[in-house]
Amino acid sequence: MYYVKLIIIFVIVWWILFFMALPIGVKKPINILPGQDRGAPDNPGLWVKFFVVSIISIVFTIIIKLIIQNNWLGL
C-alpha cells in the first residue's frame, strides 16, 4: 500500500508540473504553411520538459514522503 501511495503522489505532482511547464519556451512559427494552425508551436521541446519535470517530480515526491512520514503537519 505504501508504494501505491507514492506512485499516486508522483503521478499527481508530475501532471501538475507538466501542465505548468508546457507553455514555457514556446515560440510561434515565423513561416506558416497552408493548412498549419497559427497557434501550433515551432518546437515545443516536449522531451526536455518531460525529463526535467520527471526529475523535479521525484524531488517533490521525496519531500512529500518525508512530510507524511514524519508527521510534520500534525494531521
C-alpha positions as CSV (number, residue, x, y, z in Angstrom):
1,M,0.0,0.0,0.0
2,Y,2.9,2.3,0.8
3,Y,4.3,2.1,-2.8
4,V,0.9,2.7,-4.3
5,K,0.5,5.9,-2.3
6,L,4.0,7.1,-3.5
7,I,3.1,6.3,-7.1
8,I,-0.2,8.2,-6.9
9,I,1.6,11.2,-5.3
10,F,4.3,11.1,-8.0
11,V,1.7,11.0,-10.8
12,I,-0.4,13.8,-9.4
13,V,2.7,16.0,-8.9
14,W,4.1,15.1,-12.3
15,W,0.9,16.1,-14.2
16,I,0.5,19.4,-12.3
17,L,4.2,20.3,-13.0
18,F,3.9,19.1,-16.6
19,F,0.9,21.3,-17.4
20,M,2.7,24.2,-15.7
21,A,5.8,23.6,-17.9
22,L,4.0,23.3,-21.2
23,P,3.8,27.0,-22.1
24,I,7.4,27.7,-21.1
25,G,9.7,28.4,-24.1
26,V,7.0,28.0,-26.8
27,K,7.5,30.2,-29.9
28,K,5.2,30.7,-32.8
29,P,6.4,29.8,-36.2
30,I,7.5,32.6,-38.5
31,N,6.6,31.0,-41.8
32,I,3.1,29.5,-41.6
33,L,2.4,26.8,-44.2
34,P,-1.0,26.3,-45.8
35,G,-3.1,24.1,-43.5
36,Q,-0.9,24.7,-40.5
37,D,-2.5,26.1,-37.3
38,R,-1.2,29.6,-36.5
39,G,-1.2,28.7,-32.8
40,A,0.9,25.5,-33.2
41,P,4.4,25.9,-31.7
42,D,7.5,25.7,-33.8
43,N,9.5,23.4,-31.4
44,P,7.7,22.7,-28.1
45,G,10.6,20.7,-26.6
46,L,8.3,18.1,-25.1
47,W,11.1,15.6,-24.4
48,V,13.2,18.1,-22.5
49,K,10.1,19.2,-20.5
50,F,9.3,15.5,-19.8
51,F,12.7,14.7,-18.3
52,V,13.0,18.0,-16.3
53,V,9.5,17.6,-14.9
54,S,10.2,14.0,-14.0
55,I,13.3,14.9,-12.0
56,I,11.6,17.8,-10.2
57,S,8.6,15.5,-9.5
58,I,10.9,12.9,-7.9
59,V,12.3,15.6,-5.6
60,F,8.8,16.9,-4.7
61,T,7.6,13.3,-4.1
62,I,10.5,12.7,-1.7
63,I,9.7,15.9,0.1
64,I,6.0,15.0,0.4
65,K,7.0,11.5,1.6
66,L,9.2,13.0,4.3
67,I,6.4,15.3,5.4
68,I,3.9,12.5,5.6
69,Q,6.3,10.0,7.2
70,N,7.5,12.4,9.9
71,N,4.0,13.9,10.5
72,W,5.4,17.5,10.2
73,L,1.9,18.9,9.5
74,G,0.5,17.3,12.6
75,L,-2.6,16.0,11.0
